[in-house]
């Protein structure tokens, strides 16, 4: 199940060319997943900034189509349907989800990337199971 402050489930997605992409293999950079082509277009224009923030962004879809960002196919829709139409999923380099919800535009996406990058997993007390 996809949920905030939980690890991204180990889904296997595909590229339009048929290559398998196992989500745990994307560890190491902040991960941005979105499903809105308009937002993908705006974010693609900021690729240099994403690289500086050590982030990678992908457009999710159930079918192949043109994409300004690398396209990942989720034919079953397991992950696509977890992200709101005008929303994003942002996960830290360890694939813990920090944002899963709507955003107003590319500036808010980049704000979430900056926020996620500023987090220190070793600096936060673990959540108590009883809270």
N, C-alpha and C positions, 0 to 999 in steps of 0.2 A: 504494500500500500504506500502511496506517495503522500508524505506528511511533513510539515515543518519540523525542523530540528531532529529529523530522522535521516538515516542514510538513504540515498537514492536507490531504489531496488535494482538488482543486477539484470536489467533488461538487455536483450540483444536486439539491436536495430539494424537497418541496412542502408547502404548508400544506393543512389539510383543505378549504379553499375553492378549491384548485387553483392558488394563486399559487406561482410558482417562487421558490426561495430558493437562490441560488448562494453556497456557503460563503465564498468569498473576500470577498463583500460584507459579511460579519459581522465583518471586521477592525475593530480599534479598542477592543474591550473583551475582557476575559478571557471565554472561551467554555467553558461547561459543557454537556456532552451526556450524557444518561443514558437508560436504557431501562426502569428499574424504576418503575412507577406509585407504589408506596409511598414510595420515596425522593423522587420528584417531589412528592408531597403534602407531605412534611416540608420540602423545600427551598422550596416555594411559600410556606410560612409565614414564610420568612426573606428574602422578596424585597427588603425595605428594606435589609437588610444586604448583599445581593448588589449592589444599586445603589450603596451606599456604597463597596463594593470595586471598583466599575466592572466588574462582571461581568454576563453574561447567561446564562440557563439555558434549555435546551429539552429536552423529552422526545422521544425518537426512537421511532418505531413503523413497522411495515410496513402497518398498516391504521388507519383513523380510529377513534378512541374518545375518551371523555371524558378530559380532562387538566387538572390544576391548573396546569401550566406551558404556555407556547406549544408546540404539537405540530408536529413536523416529520416528514413521511412519507418513508420510504426504502423504497419498494415493492420494489426489487430486493434489499434487505437488505445492501448493500455495507458501509455504515457501522454499521448495527445489529448485525451479527454480529461486528464487530471489538471491540465493547464487551461485557465480561462482564455477565451478567444482573444481578448485584448490584454493578455497577461503573460507572465514569464515565470520560469523556474530558475532560481540562482542557487548554485551549490558551491561550497568551498572546495579547496583542492583535495579534500578527503571525501568529497561527495555528500557532505551533510547539507541538507536543504535549509537555506536561510530566507528565501522568499519564494512564495508560491501564490501568486495572485495578480490582480490587475495593476497596470501601470499607465501613466498618462502619456509617456513618450520616451524618446531615447535618453533624455537627461535623467529621468528617473531610473531607467535601466542602469545607466552608468553610476548613479548614486548607490544603487544596490550592490553593484560590483565593488565599488570603493568600500562600502560598509562591510561587505563580506570579507574583503581582503584585509581589513583592519582588525578582524577578530583573531583572537589567540586561543586556540582550544585548550592549551595548557594553563591559561590564566583564568578560566571560568570554573567555578565549583560545579561538580557534576550534579545534575538534577536528582533530587531524592525521589525514589519510586513512590513514596507515600504522599507526596505533595499533590 
